[in-house]
């Protein structure tokens, strides 16, 4: 559900309240989009239940999860403690290095990393999933946590344990990644640039047990 001044105008938390009522009735989690206030970040996360997801969680100021002093807002900590999940959802206007630095400095890592790539951000600033992952890697998030936030944690949030794992019985999907070293320029949604020394790149994927390479036009080989 989309909540915020740009997405839902003057509706405040009403769209979220309706979505939560329906979700409670049918037994599913809610993912809440947040943008500019109103409502405030605190008003949104106060309503979310264990297993619900807040996307655009590391958005720019104002309406960010961190204070101007660089600490994590108390309401954000309390939401995590009760089981609310925090997703990146980079997109065109929803990820800022300043916010991410503050959150990571306080040990508050995102639960899931997603690009929210669409027509307005595929050519920047989001570009794709691996670029979004690379930004966190260059901000100091451990590679193992970056991978988990893009795979196993995402599967958990979706309540799809057969995804995001290489255990026997799991879906035969996997992405082959490399970590390239060099000089790379990254940009966030407010135009701040980050000079990075590493970049995650996709070398190909296995879909339902079959190999697919970006330069190939079809699933031509059995893994």
N, C-alpha and C positions, 0 to 999 in steps of 0.2 A: 504494500500500500504506500502511496506517495503522500508525504506529509511535509508541509513547508509553505512559505509565502509564495514561492514560484510555482510549486506543484499544485497546491490546493487553495491558493488565495487566502481568504479570510476564514476558512473553515476551521483553523486551529487543529485541535486533536480529534475532531469529530470523525474524519475518515478512519483514523487509527482505531478509535473506540468501536466503530461499526465492524471493522475487520477483525478485531479481537473477539467481539461477540460471536461472529460467524465462526471463527477459528475454534473457539471454545466449544461450540455446538457440534462441530464435525471432527474435532480432535486433531487439528493440524497446527504447526507453528506459523507464525507471521514473520515476514521480512518487511521492515519499515525503512523506507527511503526518507532521508532528512535533508532539508536544504536551509535556506535563510529563515530566520524567525519572523513572525511567530509560526509555530510554537517553539519554545526553547529546547535545546538539547536535553536539558534535565526533565522537561515535561514529557518528552517522548519516551526516554528510557525508563522513566518511573512507571510507565504503563506496561512495559514489556515483561513477559513471563519467562521462566526457565525454558531454554530451547528456542525462543524467539531470536531473530537476527536483526541487528541494526546495520544497514549498509550505508556507505559514505561516512564511515565512522571516524576517519581521520581527515575530515573536511577542514577548509580554511576557517580562520577567525572572520566574523563572529560565529557563534553557534558551533564552536569546536569543543572537543572533549577535554582540552587542557585550558588552564587559566592563563591570564596574561603573564603571570609569574613563572609559567612553565611547569606547574604541578598538575596532576590529574584531578579533575573535579571529583568530589566525594561521591556524588550521585553515580558517576561512571564506575567507580570502584565497587560501590554497593550493587550495581546492576550485574557486574561480572561475578561477584560473590554469589548471587542468587541464580546464576546460570544463563544470563543473556549473552549472546554471541556477537562479536564485533567483526564486521566484514569491511573490506576496503572500498570496493566499488568505485574505482578511480574516475572513470568517465571524463567528461569535459570540464566539470567544475567542482569535483568532490575529493581532491587529494592535494595536500600541501606539505612540503618538506618541513616547514616550521612546526606544524602540528605533529608530524611523524617523529621528528627529533625529540620533541618534548615527551611524547608517549613512550618511545623506546628508552629514553634516558631514565624514565621512571619504572622501567621493567614491564611496561604494559604493551605486549605484542598483540597484533591482530590475531583473531582466531582463524580467519580465512582471508586470503588475498584473491581479489578478482579485479579484472580490468574494466568491466562495464563498457566494453568497446562498442561503439555504434558509429553511425555515419558522420557525426559531428566531432569524433575524437580519434577515429582510426588513423588519421594522418597527424596525430598529435593533439593533446599531450599524452594520451594513454597509449596509443599505438596497438598494443597487444598484451597478452598475458605475460609473456616472458620479459617484456620490458618493465612491466609493473613489478614482477618478481625481482628483477635486477635492481630496481630502485631501492628496495628494502635490503638487498644484499649489500649495496654500496653505503647504505645508512648504518650498517653494522649488525643487522639481524643475521644470526647464524644460518648458514645454508640449509642445515637440516630442518630448521624451523620454517624457513621460506618454502621448502618443498612440502612439509607437512601441512602448512596453511593452504597450499594449492591442491592438495590431494586428500589425504586421510581426514583432515579436519573438515574439509568441504563435504566429504561423504557423510561424516557424522552429522553435520548441520542439516543435510538433506534426508537424514535417516535412511541412507542407502549404504549399508555396511559392505555390500558386495562391490562397491566402487572404491577407488582410492587405495587399493591394496593389491599386492602380488601373492597373497596367500592362495593355496589350492581352493578351488571353488569360486574364486572371485571372477568378475567379468574380465575378459582378456584384453583390457585396454591399458596402454602405457605410452608415455612420451619419452623419447630418448633425448636427453639434454646434454649440452656441453657448457662449460664455464670458460669464456674467453677472457684473456688478460690484455690490457691495453689502456687507452684513454678514450673514455666514452662520455658524451654529454647527455644529461637527462634534464627534463624540465617538468615542473608541476603545473597545476591549473592556474596559478597566479603569476606565472612567468619566471619564477625563481629557477636558476640552473644549478645542477649538481654535477661536479666533475667526478666521475667514477672510474675505478681501475679494473672493473670486471663487468662482464655482460653475459647473461644466460641466453643461450640460443637453442632452438629446437632443431634437431637433426632428422626427425621423423617420428612417426607414431605407429603403434600397433593398435588396430581397431578390431575388436572381436577376434583376436588371435591372428590377424593378417597384417603384414607390414605395409605401411604407406609412407612414401617419402615425398616431401614438398615438390620435388622436381618431376615426380611421376603423376600421371593423370588418373590412375586407378589403383585399387588394391590388387597388386599384381603378384605378390609373393605370400606364401604361407609362412608364418613365423615358426 
